[in-house]
Amino acid sequence: MASPENSTGSDAAPLSTVLLPHLALLLSVVALGLSFVGIRAIMADEDAAASLGFLRYGIATLLLLPFLWRRRVIMPPLRIIAMVALLGILQFGLFHLFVNTALEDIPASRGAVIFALIPIMTMLIAALAGRDTLTGIKLFAAFLSIIGVSLAIGEKAFASEAAATGWTGELLFFMAVCCGATYNAFSSRLMQNRSVVLLTIIGMSAGTLVIFPVAYGEGIAEVILYYDLRDWLWIAYLAGPAAAFSLFLFNWGLQQLSPSQAAIYVPIAPIMAAAFGALILGEHLSNLFLVGLACAVAGPVIMNWRRR
């Protein structure tokens, strides 16, 4: 499918068709932003990150399975399945564990600023692997997104009372960013002309299996019994709209666009998390929040709708 970056002349697709992948990515990151609020709400009651991840992605996988029964799906070669599974382990397994372990040492706002590095890391990894091109306009858009997140929530991230005792949390969060960026860089080409639903299921299943031993060590059975109705409502959201639906949309966007075009939307997620946190939890918003949001939104606009 054509994208604004590569559609020209009479071969250009209708505007509505061109915009669909971008709308899918935007909806995906907005749902992801609200999921951060849900994760914080659940973790405040029960500090069992792996158990939550196992339930979230396990239920999300089950929700996606019926969509395979209604269509004829061609299984990809074993090599592709193995690569998708490895990428799923990075994105749905290690990424989850790194982030939640890091948040024990650093404030979520500082993690969000590090999270904003995903676009530029995706660009670098994809360029080194020969899966995307690295241009000045792409780098500018990525840095603009980082500035946007820093302006929107950075004052809380680097306040004196938020200081950490070491660099372990920052390092773990950066490792998570590398996992997410690697997933973005390599998944785009793997999903070309293949079932996005099937590959999403394969990736999430692999990540869920990796999380399970850690969840078992947390005592997942006891954790499940501890969850109250509010927790289960949040888990239903995390597994449905914020995982099965959101990740399908993101992977479909990755299929249609280049890795850098898709990843540039990711920094909008932590800014939306701050907005939802203020709306639902009554948290304080930075005075520069709207400026930061404008910068983060400008990143995708500059990269994808620039003059050709």
N, C-alpha and C positions, 0 to 999 in steps of 0.2 A: 504493500500500500504506500502510496506516495505520502511524503511529509512536506511541511512548509519549507524545509531546508533544501529539498532536492526536487521539488515540483516546479517545472518551468513551462512556459509557452502553452501550446495546444494540448500537450500531454498531461497538463496539470489536472489532478482529480478535483471533483466538486469541493467547495470550501467546507461543507458540512462533513464530508468524508475525511478530509485532511485533518479537521479539528478533533475528530473522535478519539484518537489515541491520546491527545493532550488532555481532553476532558476526562478520560479514563484515569490517567495518571494523577490529575488534580483531585478527583474524587478519592482515589486510593490514599493519597498522602493526608487528606483531610480526615479520613476514617482512621488512619494511623495516628494522627495527632490526638484524637479523642481516646484512642486506646491507651495512650500514655497515662491519661487521667484514671482510667479504669485499673490499670496495673498498679498505680500508686495507691488507689483506694483498697485494693485487695491485699497488697503487700503490707499495708499499715496494720491489717488484722492478722495476717499469717505470712511470716517471712519464709516462703518456700518457693523460690523462683523457678526451679526446675519442674516442680509439680504443676505450677501454673502453666508453664510452657508446654509440658506434656499434654495437659488437658486442652489447652487452646488449640494446638496444632493437630492433636489427635482427633478432636471433635471436628475441626475444620476439614480434615481429610475425609471423614465420614460424610460430611455435608456435600462434598464435591463428587463423591463416588456415583450417586444416582445420575449425574450428568453424562457419565460414560455409558450407562446402560441404554440411553436413548439414541445413541448414534454409533455408527460403525467407525471404530478407531483402529488405525494401523499402528502396531507396535513398532517403535524405532529400533534400530540395531542395538545390540547389547552394549556396544561401546558408548553410544549416546546415553543409554539408561544409566551406565556407570558414571559418566561425567555429570549427568543431572543429579544423581544421588550424592556425589561428592560435593557439588555446589549446594545442594539442599542441606547437607551436614554443616557447611559453613554458615548459611543464611539462617536456617531454622534451628540449628543446634548450638554451634559454638558462639554465634552472634548473640543469641539469647543469654547464654551463660556468662559470657564476657561482660555484657551490659549490666546485668543484674548484680554480678559480683563487684563491678566497678562502682555501682551506685551505693555500695556499702561504705566507700571511702571518699567519694566526691559528691557534691550536690548535683541534682538532676539538671539544673540550669547550666552548669559547666559541661556536663556530658552532652547537652544539646549543642553547645558551641563546637565541640569536637565532632559531633554527629554531622555537622554542616560540612565537614571535609569530604563526605562521601562523593559528591560530584567530581571534585578535582582528583581524588584518588581513583575513581572510576575511569576518568579520562587518561590518567597516566598509565594505569594497568592495561586498558584497552589499546592505547597507542603502542605500548611496548610489545603487546601480543599481536599487533597488526590487525586488530579488530575495529579500530576507529582512528580518525585523524585528530591530531592535536593542533588547534589553531588559536590565534590570539583572541578572537572573539569568544571562543569557548572558555578560555582561561579567565577572561574578563567577567563573563557571566558567572562563573564558579566563585570567583573572589567576591563579586557583588552579593552573592547569596550568603557567603560566610559573614560579610559585613552586616547583612540584614539580620541574621540570627544574633550576632554579637550586639547589635543595637537594640533588638527587641527584648533580649533576656540577659545580655551580658553583664549588666550591673549587679545582678544577683549572683552570677557565676563567679565573679572575681572580687566580691565584697570580702572585707577582712574576716568577718565571722564565718565565711565559707571556706577558709583556708584549710587545706588538707595537710597531713603530717608527712606525706611522701608523694611519690609519683606513680605508685602502683595503680591507683584508680584511673589516672589519665592514660597510662600505658595499656591497661586492659580495654578501655573504651576505644583507644586508637586501633587495637587489634580487632575489635568488633567492626570498626569502620573498614578496615582492610578486608574482613570477611564479606561485608556487604558490598563493597566496591568490586571485589573479585566476582561475586555472584552477578552483579550487573554487567560487568565487562564480558563475561563468557556466556551468559544465558541468552543474550540477544540472538546470536547466530544459531545456537542450538535449537531455538524455538521456531526458526524459519520453516514454514511449510509442515509444521507438526502440530498436534493437538496441545494447546496451551493448558487445557484442563488436565490431561494425562500427565504432562511434565510437571505441573504444579503439584499434583498428587504424589508423584514419585519423589520430588524434592522434599515436600513436607513430611512424607512418611519416613524418609531417611533421617531427617533432622529430629523427628519425634523419637525414633529408635535410639538415637545417640543420647537424647535427654533422659530417657527412661531410667538407666542405672543411677543417675544422680537423683532423680525424683524418688526412686525406691529407697535410696539412702536417707532422704528427707522424711520418709514415712508417709508416702502419698496417700495411703488408706486413711490414716489419721487426719491428714490435711483435708481430704474430701469431706470427712465427717464434721470438721470444724467450720467449713464454709456455711454462712447463713444465706438467706434469700437474696439479700443485696449482692453478695459476692457471686452467686450463681447467675443473677441477671447480668452482671458485668462480664462473667465468663461467657454467657450466651452471646453478648455483643462482641467480645474479643475473638471468639471462634467463628462467628457468622460474618457480620459486616466487616469486621476489622482483620479477618484472616482469610476465610474462604473467598468472600467477595472481593475484598481489597487486594489480596495477593493475585487473584485471577486478573483483575483489572491492570495491576502493575505489570504482570508478566505479559499480558496482551499488549500493553504499551511498549514493553521491551521488544516484543516480536515485530511491531510495526516501525519502530524508530531505532536510531543508533543508541548505544549504551550511554553516551554523554547527553543526548537529547532527553532520555528518560530519567537519568540520575539527577539532572538539574532541578527536578521537582522535589526531591527528597528534603531539602532544608526547609520547605514550607511546613513540614510535619511538626517539628518542635515549636515553631511559632504558633501553629494552630493549637498545640497542646497547652501553651501558655494562655491562649485566649479561652479555651475550654476550662482550664483550671480557674481562671478568674470568674467565668460564668457559673460554673458548677460548685467550685470549692471556695469561692470568695477570695482567691489569691490576688496579690498585688501585681499590676501590670507596670512595666517600665514606662517612663514618660516618653521614651522614644519608640514605643511599640509600633505605632503606625508607620513611622519612618522605616523601621526594620522590616515590617511586613511588605512595604512598597519595594524595598530593595530585593527581598527574597522573590517576590513575584516578578520583578523586572528581569531576574536571571533567565527564567524560561522564555520570557517574551523576547529578550535580546538574542538568545541563541536560536530560537525557532522561527521568529518572524522578522528577522533582519532583512534588509534589502539585498537582492541577489544581483 
